[in-house]
Amino acid sequence: MEKLRPGKRGYPVWRMIKETAFVLMAAVLLSPLCFFADISAEEQDGQSHDAAFAETQTGSSTCYEIFVYSFRDSDGDRIGDLDGVKEELDYICGKGEDSLGCDMIWLMPVFPSPTYHKYDVTDYEQIDPQYGTLEDMESLLSACHERGVRLILDLPLNHTSTAHPWFTEAEEYIKSLENGQEGSAEDCPYIDFYNFSLEKQDGFEPLEDTGWYYEARFWAGMPDLNLDNEAVRDEIARILSFWQEKGVDGFRLDAVTSYYTQSKEKSISFVEWLTETAKAFDPDCYLVGEAWTDQDTYLQYYESGIDSMFDFAFAGQEGVIASVARGNKQAAWYGQRLVEEEEKLEEYGGLAVNAPFYTNHDMARSAGYYPNDGGARTKFAWALNLLMPGNAFLYYGEEIGMNGSGKDENKRAPMRWDEDPSASGMCKGPDDMDAVSMIYPALKEQEGDPSSVFSCVKKAIGLRQEYPAIAGGKTILVEKLSGKEICTLIRTMEGEKSILMVINASQNDQLVDLSVLEEEAEASAILRNKDSLTLTPYAIALLAEGEEDWVYLNEGCVLPEKSGRRRR
Ligand code: CA
């Protein structure tokens, strides 16, 4: 394929290609011959795949993040694997009663690596033997595509492992040099794959038994790649197309702010190169970047043309959602921040799709934020996250309120399918994990219980799919009915039912007087003469335009009585 030149900002070349492809696809679909032709199984796969893609682009996907090591073991070694993920596709993305109903999967790194977490890669074009084989990956991909589910891979490109052959060859070459002798890339190209130096610099580690240092911002075992080197970029382009050819639908870009630690502009321009390279091969490729930093900074990465950036402002123990759930911020703040963020995203020409999440593999699990309230705020907070516009990301185990904090291993504990840790399919988890006593029961005990964390998360995902305005629409804050305890929002989307959401962020029942909304055109059109609403603590009520009945999330929470004081 001819190498594409970067397009003008706001109208990149890959968008034009995508739109042309869309017109061609539409022409084929509309061709009258199609109506009479037998549709082969492959064509059906293709269609469901396209449908899933369309959802991602409008920003209405729900993506399940999986740490393969701890998710599901298929062969009895108690280490999770790709076949284990495949076995659980019904759970992750099926439509059944005990299914979550996600439509995208992000696998944390699956490439060979000396560590349990595998963020330090030794071969970008293989599968770690602990997880399976390339064939297992191909088989998982086709199983996903048969269901219209997209699969994205975690790609750590800032650094490799020191055990990567690029690094070991460079190290061997440097050790062969005389003291103080400068190396030459003509003799060993790999010395320019990393940033080696004879001087000790900030963020550099000593190369053992030599007078040399190498850049390693995260840890001595993770040498930073020299991303300015064309040869490195050629390798990366090949890695992207290697996986795209296998059918991988996109990539989660690890640690984008570290690409060029000293220069945000250079990091953004590298993300732009990655996006253009990936989309030149497959215009449908979905890219989401991790920039664990303040909102203004990570939003700037949308200048690169990347589809999504993770929305750190709403996530974690100190984020918008947890602050509102804890009562540190008033309820209305959730709506205010949403509106403000959507305005900022619009500055990127409507191409940016937000990627809200609540926790990930680097954060303390959310159930531990509110340990003694019977699940009321754990469920409430997940509902707030899943009601956000964009592609929402859910970290495995959060849907059953697993807890785990402190060292990283504790945040990556085995998925609790069953109370019995030796039950079939259960994983052993990382070696250095502490014994964590769980607050909520295993999945098996939560299924079918309408008050469980699982049921609330599942219901919220179902609402995202039933009402496209929830995930794909624009937020209006109804200020007349938003304050300390209540937040009222309308989500609108062209061609879809508008949704009114009333959120009770307090631990008390709230009788909401809706009559104050008579003068508000958007709200009264949805309300149609409803004049009041009662919300139990931390409950959320949704009303869709043209429908009679409210839908409730997290209603009827039973809050434990405070010691020495009776509620009610
Ligand atoms: Ca296994």
Residues whose N, C-alpha, C, O or C-beta is under 5 A from the ligand:
A	BS01	CA	D73 S74 D75 G76 D77 R78 I79 G80 D81 Q130
